[in-house]
Protein backbone atom coordinates (compact mmCIF):
# COMPACT_ATOMS: atom_id res chain seq x y z
CA UNK A 1 0.00 0.00 0.00
CA UNK A 2 2.81 2.43 0.90
CA UNK A 3 4.72 1.50 -2.26
CA UNK A 4 1.70 2.23 -4.46
CA UNK A 5 1.02 5.48 -2.57
CA UNK A 6 4.65 6.54 -3.13
CA UNK A 7 4.26 6.04 -6.89
CA UNK A 8 0.98 7.99 -6.84
CA UNK A 9 2.15 10.94 -4.73
CA UNK A 10 5.59 11.25 -6.34
CA UNK A 11 3.98 10.74 -9.76
CA UNK A 12 1.71 13.70 -9.01
CA UNK A 13 4.72 15.75 -7.97
CA UNK A 14 6.62 14.77 -11.13
CA UNK A 15 3.61 15.67 -13.29
CA UNK A 16 3.41 19.15 -11.70
CA UNK A 17 7.12 19.72 -12.26
CA UNK A 18 6.89 18.60 -15.90
CA UNK A 19 3.98 20.99 -16.47
CA UNK A 20 6.11 23.82 -15.05
CA UNK A 21 9.05 22.84 -17.25
CA UNK A 22 6.91 22.77 -20.39
CA UNK A 23 5.23 26.09 -19.55
CA UNK A 24 8.63 27.75 -18.93
CA UNK A 25 9.83 26.42 -22.30
CA UNK A 26 6.75 27.63 -24.18
CA UNK A 27 6.82 31.13 -22.66
CA UNK A 28 10.31 31.68 -24.12
CA UNK A 29 11.56 33.97 -21.37
CA UNK A 30 15.19 35.18 -21.88
CA UNK A 31 17.93 33.01 -20.36
CA UNK A 32 18.46 35.07 -17.20
CA UNK A 33 19.99 34.03 -13.89
CA UNK A 34 16.47 33.60 -12.50
CA UNK A 35 15.50 31.24 -15.32
CA UNK A 36 18.66 29.15 -14.93
CA UNK A 37 18.10 28.78 -11.19
CA UNK A 38 14.40 27.98 -11.75
CA UNK A 39 15.30 25.24 -14.22
CA UNK A 40 17.90 23.82 -11.83
CA UNK A 41 15.47 23.60 -8.93
CA UNK A 42 12.85 21.96 -11.18
CA UNK A 43 15.38 19.34 -12.30
CA UNK A 44 16.36 18.58 -8.69
CA UNK A 45 12.68 18.18 -7.73
CA UNK A 46 11.95 16.00 -10.79
CA UNK A 47 14.94 13.79 -9.92
CA UNK A 48 13.74 13.36 -6.33
CA UNK A 49 10.16 12.56 -7.41
CA UNK A 50 11.59 9.91 -9.77
CA UNK A 51 14.08 8.44 -7.27
CA UNK A 52 11.81 8.13 -4.25
CA UNK A 53 9.26 5.55 -5.51
CA UNK A 54 12.02 3.35 -6.92
CA UNK A 55 13.81 3.58 -3.57
CA UNK A 56 10.61 2.27 -1.96
CA UNK A 57 10.41 -0.45 -4.64
CA UNK A 58 13.90 -1.87 -4.00
CA UNK A 59 13.38 -1.89 -0.21
CA UNK A 60 13.76 -5.52 0.85
CA UNK A 61 15.10 -6.71 -2.52
CA UNK A 62 17.21 -9.81 -1.71
CA UNK A 63 20.87 -10.33 -2.49
CA UNK A 64 23.80 -8.06 -3.24
CA UNK A 65 22.04 -6.12 -6.07
CA UNK A 66 19.26 -5.21 -3.65
CA UNK A 67 21.77 -4.04 -1.07
CA UNK A 68 23.73 -1.94 -3.57
CA UNK A 69 20.56 -0.38 -5.00
CA UNK A 70 19.14 0.21 -1.52
CA UNK A 71 22.17 2.08 -0.25
CA UNK A 72 22.80 3.92 -3.53
CA UNK A 73 19.24 5.18 -4.05
CA UNK A 74 18.75 6.11 -0.40
CA UNK A 75 22.04 8.02 -0.38
CA UNK A 76 20.99 10.01 -3.44
CA UNK A 77 17.60 10.64 -1.86
CA UNK A 78 19.28 12.00 1.28
CA UNK A 79 21.43 14.34 -0.84
CA UNK A 80 18.64 15.84 -2.96
CA UNK A 81 16.94 17.96 -0.23
CA UNK A 82 20.26 19.70 0.53
CA UNK A 83 20.85 20.32 -3.18
CA UNK A 84 17.30 21.64 -3.48
CA UNK A 85 17.68 24.06 -0.56
CA UNK A 86 21.07 25.30 -1.81
CA UNK A 87 19.54 26.28 -5.16
CA UNK A 88 16.37 27.52 -3.41
CA UNK A 89 18.32 29.99 -1.26
CA UNK A 90 20.13 31.36 -4.34
CA UNK A 91 16.84 31.64 -6.23
CA UNK A 92 15.21 33.56 -3.38
CA UNK A 93 18.24 35.84 -3.17
CA UNK A 94 17.85 36.66 -6.86
CA UNK A 95 14.07 37.12 -6.52
CA UNK A 96 14.55 39.64 -3.72
CA UNK A 97 17.72 41.55 -4.67
CA UNK A 98 18.62 40.72 -8.31
CA UNK A 99 22.23 41.54 -7.46
CA UNK A 100 25.28 39.43 -8.45
CA UNK A 101 27.27 40.94 -5.56
CA UNK A 102 24.62 39.88 -3.01
CA UNK A 103 24.62 36.40 -4.61
CA UNK A 104 28.40 36.17 -4.18
CA UNK A 105 28.15 37.17 -0.52
CA UNK A 106 25.42 34.56 0.01
CA UNK A 107 27.56 31.84 -1.57
CA UNK A 108 30.50 32.83 0.62
CA UNK A 109 28.32 32.68 3.73
CA UNK A 110 26.29 29.55 2.95
CA UNK A 111 28.84 27.60 0.92
CA UNK A 112 30.54 26.00 3.95
CA UNK A 113 27.16 24.93 5.45
CA UNK A 114 25.96 23.15 2.32
CA UNK A 115 29.41 21.73 1.54
CA UNK A 116 29.62 20.31 5.07
CA UNK A 117 26.26 18.60 4.57
CA UNK A 118 27.26 17.11 1.23
CA UNK A 119 30.27 15.57 3.00
CA UNK A 120 28.42 14.66 6.19
CA UNK A 121 25.55 12.75 4.56
CA UNK A 122 27.72 10.01 2.92
CA UNK A 123 29.81 9.68 6.09
CA UNK A 124 26.73 9.25 8.29
CA UNK A 125 25.25 6.75 5.82
CA UNK A 126 28.45 4.67 5.82
CA UNK A 127 28.43 4.73 9.63
CA UNK A 128 24.76 3.71 9.68
CA UNK A 129 23.72 6.77 11.67
CA UNK A 130 21.13 8.17 9.23
CA UNK A 131 19.84 4.77 8.06
CA UNK A 132 20.99 1.20 7.50
CA UNK A 133 19.72 -1.93 5.78
CA UNK A 134 19.01 -4.93 8.00
CA UNK A 135 19.64 -8.57 7.14
CA UNK A 136 16.63 -8.61 4.81
CA UNK A 137 17.78 -5.42 3.05
CA UNK A 138 14.93 -3.46 4.63
CA UNK A 139 15.42 0.25 5.30
CA UNK A 140 15.77 1.11 9.01
CA UNK A 141 16.03 4.65 10.37
CA UNK A 142 19.34 5.36 12.09
CA UNK A 143 19.76 6.83 15.57
CA UNK A 144 20.94 10.22 14.28
CA UNK A 145 18.39 10.70 11.49
CA UNK A 146 17.03 13.64 13.45
CA UNK A 147 20.38 15.39 12.79
CA UNK A 148 19.72 15.38 9.04
CA UNK A 149 16.28 16.89 9.62
CA UNK A 150 17.85 19.48 11.91
CA UNK A 151 20.22 20.54 9.11
CA UNK A 152 17.31 20.67 6.66
CA UNK A 153 15.36 22.90 9.05
CA UNK A 154 18.42 25.12 9.48
CA UNK A 155 18.78 25.47 5.69
CA UNK A 156 15.06 26.20 5.40
CA UNK A 157 15.36 28.86 8.11
CA UNK A 158 18.12 30.51 6.05
CA UNK A 159 15.61 30.94 3.21
CA UNK A 160 13.03 32.29 5.68
CA UNK A 161 15.68 34.71 6.94
CA UNK A 162 16.30 35.93 3.38
CA UNK A 163 12.57 36.52 2.94
CA UNK A 164 12.25 38.40 6.23
CA UNK A 165 15.32 40.53 5.47
CA UNK A 166 13.75 41.58 2.17
CA UNK A 167 10.35 42.09 3.80
CA UNK A 168 11.71 44.54 6.39
CA UNK A 169 14.43 46.24 4.33
CA UNK A 170 12.69 46.62 0.98
CA UNK A 171 9.09 46.61 2.28
CA UNK A 172 8.09 44.25 -0.54
CA UNK A 173 5.08 41.93 -0.42
CA UNK A 174 6.85 39.26 -2.50
CA UNK A 175 8.63 37.54 0.46
CA UNK A 176 5.35 37.15 2.35
CA UNK A 177 3.73 35.57 -0.70
CA UNK A 178 6.62 33.12 -1.05
CA UNK A 179 6.56 32.18 2.65
CA UNK A 180 2.85 31.35 2.36
CA UNK A 181 3.53 29.27 -0.77
CA UNK A 182 6.10 27.22 1.19
CA UNK A 183 3.46 25.75 3.51
CA UNK A 184 2.73 22.59 1.38
CA UNK A 185 6.44 21.70 1.31
CA UNK A 186 6.86 22.17 5.07
CA UNK A 187 3.69 20.21 5.87
CA UNK A 188 4.70 17.41 3.47
CA UNK A 189 8.16 17.12 5.00
CA UNK A 190 6.75 17.16 8.54
CA UNK A 191 4.15 14.47 7.76
CA UNK A 192 6.74 12.20 6.13
CA UNK A 193 8.99 12.49 9.19
CA UNK A 194 6.22 11.79 11.70
CA UNK A 195 4.36 9.09 9.74
CA UNK A 196 7.05 6.65 8.72
CA UNK A 197 6.81 5.08 5.26
CA UNK A 198 4.75 7.66 3.38
CA UNK A 199 6.11 9.87 0.58
CA UNK A 200 4.65 13.36 0.92
CA UNK A 201 7.67 15.68 1.13
CA UNK A 202 8.39 15.98 -2.59
CA UNK A 203 4.80 16.26 -3.78
CA UNK A 204 4.38 19.06 -1.22
CA UNK A 205 7.55 20.65 -2.57
CA UNK A 206 6.24 20.41 -6.15
CA UNK A 207 2.99 22.12 -5.10
CA UNK A 208 4.98 24.90 -3.39
CA UNK A 209 7.20 25.35 -6.45
CA UNK A 210 4.17 25.59 -8.72
CA UNK A 211 2.64 28.25 -6.47
CA UNK A 212 5.90 30.25 -6.22
CA UNK A 213 6.93 30.06 -9.88
CA UNK A 214 3.46 30.68 -11.32
CA UNK A 215 3.07 33.66 -9.01
CA UNK A 216 6.46 34.88 -10.22
CA UNK A 217 5.51 34.35 -13.90
CA UNK A 218 2.36 36.38 -13.28
CA UNK A 219 4.51 39.20 -11.91
CA UNK A 220 6.87 38.96 -14.90
CA UNK A 221 3.89 39.29 -17.29
CA UNK A 222 3.19 42.67 -15.68
CA UNK A 223 6.85 43.78 -15.70
CA UNK A 224 8.95 45.94 -17.97
CA UNK A 225 12.01 43.71 -18.08
CA UNK A 226 14.63 46.40 -18.74
CA UNK A 227 13.70 48.75 -15.89
CA UNK A 228 12.10 46.12 -13.59
CA UNK A 229 9.05 48.34 -13.15
CA UNK A 230 5.42 47.42 -13.80
CA UNK A 231 3.89 47.97 -17.23
CA UNK A 232 0.77 49.81 -18.39
CA UNK A 233 -1.36 46.67 -18.13
CA UNK A 234 -0.64 46.51 -14.42
CA UNK A 235 -1.58 50.18 -14.08
CA UNK A 236 -5.10 49.32 -15.26
CA UNK A 237 -5.27 46.44 -12.80
CA UNK A 238 -4.23 48.66 -9.86
CA UNK A 239 -6.74 51.38 -10.73
CA UNK A 240 -9.51 48.75 -10.97
CA UNK A 241 -8.49 47.56 -7.51
CA UNK A 242 -8.59 51.16 -6.25
CA UNK A 243 -12.12 51.52 -7.67
CA UNK A 244 -13.22 48.35 -5.90
CA UNK A 245 -11.72 49.44 -2.56
CA UNK A 246 -12.76 53.10 -2.99
CA UNK A 247 -9.14 54.00 -2.29
CA UNK A 248 -7.66 57.37 -3.25
CA UNK A 249 -4.46 56.96 -5.28
CA UNK A 250 -1.70 59.51 -5.57
CA UNK A 251 0.20 59.59 -8.83
CA UNK A 252 3.54 61.16 -9.76
CA UNK A 253 4.48 61.18 -13.43
CA UNK A 254 8.22 61.32 -14.20
CA UNK A 255 9.59 62.03 -17.67
CA UNK A 256 13.32 61.63 -18.31
CA UNK A 257 14.83 64.85 -19.72
CA UNK A 258 17.03 64.83 -22.86
CA UNK A 259 16.85 61.08 -23.55
CA UNK A 260 17.46 61.62 -27.29
CA UNK A 261 20.51 63.76 -26.54
CA UNK A 262 21.87 61.09 -24.18
CA UNK A 263 21.34 58.36 -26.79
CA UNK A 264 22.90 60.40 -29.61
CA UNK A 265 25.85 61.83 -27.70
CA UNK A 266 26.68 59.09 -25.16
CA UNK A 267 25.20 55.96 -26.73
CA UNK A 268 22.07 53.89 -26.18
CA UNK A 269 23.70 51.99 -23.32
CA UNK A 270 23.84 55.25 -21.37
CA UNK A 271 20.24 55.99 -22.36
CA UNK A 272 19.20 52.60 -20.93
CA UNK A 273 21.21 53.34 -17.80
CA UNK A 274 19.35 56.64 -17.37
CA UNK A 275 15.97 54.89 -17.71
CA UNK A 276 16.97 52.26 -15.14
CA UNK A 277 18.14 55.02 -12.80
CA UNK A 278 14.76 56.79 -12.99
CA UNK A 279 13.08 53.47 -12.20
CA UNK A 280 15.38 52.87 -9.23
CA UNK A 281 14.69 56.32 -7.76
CA UNK A 282 10.94 55.72 -8.10
CA UNK A 283 11.27 52.26 -6.51
CA UNK A 284 13.14 53.66 -3.51
CA UNK A 285 10.77 56.59 -3.05
CA UNK A 286 7.97 54.75 -1.23
CA UNK A 287 8.87 51.09 -0.55
CA UNK A 288 5.90 48.90 0.26
CA UNK A 289 3.43 51.63 -0.65
CA UNK A 290 4.54 52.92 -4.02
CA UNK A 291 4.08 51.11 -7.34
CA UNK A 292 6.54 52.18 -10.08
CA UNK A 293 5.13 51.88 -13.61
CA UNK A 294 6.75 52.49 -16.98
CA UNK A 295 4.07 54.09 -19.15
CA UNK A 296 6.01 54.26 -22.43
CA UNK A 297 9.48 55.24 -23.60
CA UNK A 298 10.87 57.76 -21.14
CA UNK A 299 7.64 58.23 -19.14
CA UNK A 300 7.18 56.66 -15.71
CA UNK A 301 4.52 56.80 -13.03
CA UNK A 302 4.67 56.26 -9.28
CA UNK A 303 1.31 55.19 -7.80
CA UNK A 304 0.69 55.67 -4.08
CA UNK A 305 -1.95 53.79 -2.13
CA UNK A 306 -3.98 56.20 0.02
CA UNK A 307 -1.93 59.02 -1.46
CA UNK A 308 -2.50 62.68 -0.70
CA UNK A 309 -1.27 65.95 -2.16
CA UNK A 310 1.08 66.32 0.83
CA UNK A 311 2.54 62.83 0.19
CA UNK A 312 3.09 63.57 -3.49
CA UNK A 313 4.79 66.91 -2.91
CA UNK A 314 7.03 65.44 -0.19
CA UNK A 315 8.09 62.50 -2.37
CA UNK A 316 8.78 64.79 -5.32
CA UNK A 317 11.11 66.90 -3.16
CA UNK A 318 12.90 63.78 -1.94
CA UNK A 319 13.26 62.42 -5.47
CA UNK A 320 14.63 65.77 -6.70
CA UNK A 321 17.37 65.55 -4.05
CA UNK A 322 18.23 61.98 -5.09
CA UNK A 323 18.24 63.05 -8.73
CA UNK A 324 20.75 65.83 -8.08
CA UNK A 325 23.00 63.41 -6.21
CA UNK A 326 22.75 60.79 -8.98
CA UNK A 327 23.46 63.42 -11.66
CA UNK A 328 26.80 64.19 -10.04
CA UNK A 329 27.80 60.53 -10.39
CA UNK A 330 26.95 60.20 -14.10
CA UNK A 331 28.87 61.21 -17.23
CA UNK A 332 25.68 62.30 -18.98
CA UNK A 333 23.19 65.05 -17.96
CA UNK A 334 20.57 63.39 -15.77
CA UNK A 335 17.27 64.85 -14.58
CA UNK A 336 13.58 64.14 -14.96
CA UNK A 337 10.47 66.30 -14.83
CA UNK A 338 7.60 65.48 -12.48
CA UNK A 339 3.94 66.29 -12.02
CA UNK A 340 1.29 64.81 -9.76
CA UNK A 341 -2.46 64.35 -9.49
CA UNK A 342 -4.93 62.35 -7.37
CA UNK A 343 -7.22 59.55 -8.49
CA UNK A 344 -10.49 59.64 -6.52
CA UNK A 345 -12.78 56.71 -7.41
CA UNK A 346 -16.21 57.94 -8.43
CA UNK A 347 -15.00 61.50 -8.95
CA UNK A 348 -11.98 61.23 -11.25
CA UNK A 349 -11.80 59.22 -14.45
CA UNK A 350 -8.58 57.49 -15.43
CA UNK A 351 -8.12 59.78 -18.41
CA UNK A 352 -8.51 62.86 -16.19
CA UNK A 353 -6.02 61.38 -13.71
CA UNK A 354 -3.38 60.80 -16.38
CA UNK A 355 -4.04 64.08 -18.25
CA UNK A 356 -3.67 66.20 -15.13
CA UNK A 357 -0.41 64.49 -14.22
CA UNK A 358 0.83 64.92 -17.77
CA UNK A 359 -0.09 68.62 -17.76
CA UNK A 360 1.63 69.26 -14.43
CA UNK A 361 4.68 67.30 -15.54
CA UNK A 362 5.05 69.42 -18.70
CA UNK A 363 5.02 72.59 -16.60
CA UNK A 364 8.08 71.17 -14.83
CA UNK A 365 9.65 70.07 -18.13
CA UNK A 366 9.32 73.58 -19.59
CA UNK A 367 11.07 74.96 -16.51
CA UNK A 368 13.91 72.42 -16.96
CA UNK A 369 14.15 73.35 -20.63
CA UNK A 370 14.32 77.05 -19.77
CA UNK A 371 17.16 76.36 -17.30
CA UNK A 372 19.04 74.37 -19.95
CA UNK A 373 18.82 77.29 -22.41
CA UNK A 374 19.95 79.74 -19.72
CA UNK A 375 22.89 77.51 -18.76
CA UNK A 376 23.92 76.86 -22.39
CA UNK A 377 22.81 79.74 -24.65
CA UNK A 378 24.50 78.17 -27.66
WOPEKA-V172313 format. One record per pair of residues at least 4 apart in sequence whose C-alpha atoms are under 8 Angstrom apart, sorted by the first residue. I is the first residue (numbers start at 1). J is the second residue. Records with the same first field share a line. If there is no record, write none. Layout:
I: J + J
This chain:
1: 5
2: 6 + 197 + 198
3: 7 + 53 + 56 + 57
4: 8
5: 9 + 198 + 199
6: 10 + 11 + 52 + 53 + 56 + 198 + 199 + 200
7: 11 + 53
8: 12
9: 13 + 199 + 200 + 203
10: 14 + 49 + 50 + 52 + 53 + 199 + 200 + 202 + 203
11: 15 + 49 + 50
12: 16 + 203
13: 17 + 46 + 49 + 202 + 203 + 204 + 205 + 206 + 207
14: 18 + 45 + 46 + 49 + 50 + 203 + 206
15: 19
16: 20 + 206 + 207 + 210
17: 21 + 42 + 45 + 46 + 206 + 210
18: 22 + 46
19: 23
20: 24 + 42 + 210
21: 25 + 39 + 42
22: 26
23: 27
24: 28 + 29
25: 29
29: 35
30: 35
31: 35 + 36
32: 36
33: 37 + 94
34: 38 + 91 + 94 + 95
35: 39
36: 40
37: 41 + 87 + 90 + 91
38: 42 + 91 + 213
39: 43
40: 44 + 87
41: 45 + 84 + 87 + 88
42: 46
43: 47
44: 48 + 80 + 83 + 84
45: 49 + 80 + 84 + 202 + 205 + 206
46: 50
47: 51
48: 52 + 77 + 80 + 202
49: 53 + 202 + 203
50: 54
51: 55 + 73 + 77
52: 56 + 73 + 77 + 199
53: 57
54: 58 + 73
55: 59 + 69 + 70 + 73 + 74
58: 66 + 69 + 70
59: 66 + 70 + 137 + 138 + 139
60: 66 + 136 + 137 + 138 + 139
61: 65 + 66 + 67 + 136 + 137 + 138
62: 66 + 67 + 136 + 137
63: 67
64: 68
65: 69
66: 70 + 137
67: 71 + 133 + 137
68: 72
69: 73
70: 74 + 133 + 137 + 139
71: 75 + 132 + 133
72: 76
73: 77
74: 78
75: 79 + 121 + 122 + 125
76: 80
77: 81
78: 82 + 121
79: 83 + 118 + 121
80: 84
81: 85 + 152
82: 86 + 114 + 117 + 118 + 152 + 155
83: 87
84: 88
85: 89 + 152 + 155 + 156
86: 90 + 114 + 155
87: 91
88: 92 + 159
89: 93 + 158 + 159 + 162
90: 94 + 103 + 106 + 107
91: 95
92: 96 + 159 + 162 + 163
93: 97 + 98 + 102 + 103 + 106 + 162
94: 98 + 99 + 103
96: 163 + 166 + 174 + 175
97: 102 + 166
99: 103
100: 104
101: 105
102: 106
103: 107
104: 108
105: 109
106: 110 + 111
107: 111
108: 112
110: 114
111: 115
112: 116
113: 117
114: 118
115: 119
116: 120
117: 121 + 151
118: 122
119: 123
120: 124
121: 125 + 130 + 148
122: 126
123: 127
124: 128 + 129 + 130
125: 129 + 130 + 131 + 132
128: 132 + 142
129: 142 + 143 + 144 + 145
130: 141 + 142 + 143 + 144 + 145 + 148
131: 139 + 140 + 141 + 142 + 143 + 145
132: 139 + 140 + 141 + 142
133: 137 + 138 + 139 + 140
134: 138 + 139 + 140
141: 145
144: 148
145: 149
146: 150
147: 151
148: 152
149: 153
150: 154
151: 155
152: 156
153: 157
154: 158
155: 159
156: 160
157: 161
158: 162
159: 163
160: 164 + 179
161: 165
162: 166
163: 167 + 175 + 176 + 178 + 179
164: 168 + 175
165: 169
166: 170 + 171 + 172 + 175
167: 171 + 172 + 173 + 174 + 175 + 176
168: 172
170: 287 + 288
171: 287 + 288
172: 287 + 288
173: 177 + 288
174: 178
175: 179
176: 180
177: 181 + 212
178: 182 + 212
179: 183
181: 208 + 209 + 211 + 212
182: 186 + 205 + 208 + 209
183: 187 + 208
184: 188 + 204 + 205 + 207 + 208
185: 189 + 201 + 202 + 203 + 204 + 205 + 206 + 207 + 208
186: 190 + 201 + 204 + 205
187: 191 + 201 + 204
188: 192 + 200 + 201 + 202 + 203 + 204 + 205
189: 193 + 200 + 201 + 202 + 204
190: 194 + 201
191: 195 + 200 + 201
192: 196 + 197 + 198 + 199 + 200 + 201
199: 203
200: 204
201: 205
202: 206
203: 207
204: 208
205: 209
206: 210
207: 211
208: 212
209: 213
210: 214
211: 215
212: 216
213: 217
214: 218
215: 219
216: 220
217: 221
218: 222
219: 223
220: 224 + 225
222: 230 + 231 + 233 + 234
223: 228 + 229 + 230 + 231
224: 228 + 229 + 230 + 231 + 294
225: 229
226: 276
227: 275 + 276 + 279 + 294
228: 276 + 279
229: 279 + 292 + 293 + 294
230: 234 + 235 + 291 + 292 + 293 + 294
231: 235 + 293 + 294 + 295
232: 236 + 293 + 294 + 295 + 296
233: 237
234: 238 + 293
235: 239 + 293
236: 240
237: 241
238: 242
239: 243 + 350
240: 244
241: 245
242: 246 + 247 + 248 + 249 + 345
243: 247 + 345 + 346
246: 344 + 345
247: 305 + 306 + 344 + 345
248: 305 + 306 + 307 + 308 + 342 + 343 + 344 + 345
249: 303 + 304 + 305 + 306 + 307 + 308 + 342 + 343 + 344
250: 303 + 304 + 305 + 306 + 307 + 308 + 309 + 311 + 312 + 340 + 341 + 342 + 343
251: 301 + 302 + 303 + 304 + 307 + 312 + 340 + 341 + 342 + 343 + 357
252: 301 + 302 + 303 + 312 + 316 + 338 + 339 + 340 + 341 + 357
253: 299 + 300 + 301 + 302 + 338 + 339 + 340 + 357 + 358 + 361
254: 299 + 300 + 301 + 302 + 336 + 337 + 338 + 339 + 361
255: 298 + 299 + 300 + 336 + 337 + 338 + 361
256: 274 + 275 + 278 + 298 + 299 + 334 + 335 + 336 + 337
257: 334 + 335 + 336 + 337 + 365
258: 262 + 333
259: 263 + 271 + 298
260: 264 + 271
261: 265 + 266
262: 266 + 267 + 268 + 270 + 271 + 332 + 333
263: 267 + 268 + 269 + 270 + 271
264: 268
266: 270 + 271 + 332
267: 271
268: 272
269: 273
270: 274 + 332
271: 275
272: 276
273: 277
274: 278 + 334
275: 279 + 298
276: 280
277: 281
278: 282 + 336
279: 283 + 292 + 294 + 300
280: 284
281: 285 + 319 + 322 + 323
282: 286 + 292 + 302 + 319
283: 287 + 290 + 291 + 292
285: 290 + 315 + 318 + 319
286: 290 + 304 + 315
289: 304 + 305
290: 302 + 303 + 304 + 305
291: 302 + 303 + 304
292: 300 + 301 + 302 + 303
293: 300 + 301 + 302 + 303
294: 298 + 299 + 300 + 301
295: 299 + 300 + 301
296: 300
307: 311 + 312 + 342
308: 312 + 342
309: 313 + 341 + 342
310: 314
311: 315
312: 316 + 340
313: 317 + 340
314: 318
315: 319
316: 320 + 338
317: 321
318: 322
319: 323
320: 324
321: 325
322: 326
323: 327 + 334 + 335 + 336
324: 328 + 335
325: 329
326: 330 + 334
327: 332 + 333 + 334 + 335
330: 334
336: 365
337: 361 + 362 + 364 + 365 + 368
338: 360 + 361 + 362 + 364 + 365
339: 357 + 358 + 359 + 360 + 361 + 362 + 363 + 364
340: 356 + 357 + 360 + 361
341: 353 + 354 + 356 + 357
342: 353
343: 348 + 349 + 350 + 353
344: 348
345: 349
348: 352 + 353
349: 353
350: 354
351: 355
352: 356
353: 357
354: 358
355: 359
356: 360
357: 361
358: 362
359: 363
360: 364
361: 365
362: 366
363: 367
364: 368
365: 369
366: 370
367: 371
368: 372
369: 373
370: 374
371: 375
372: 376
373: 377 + 378
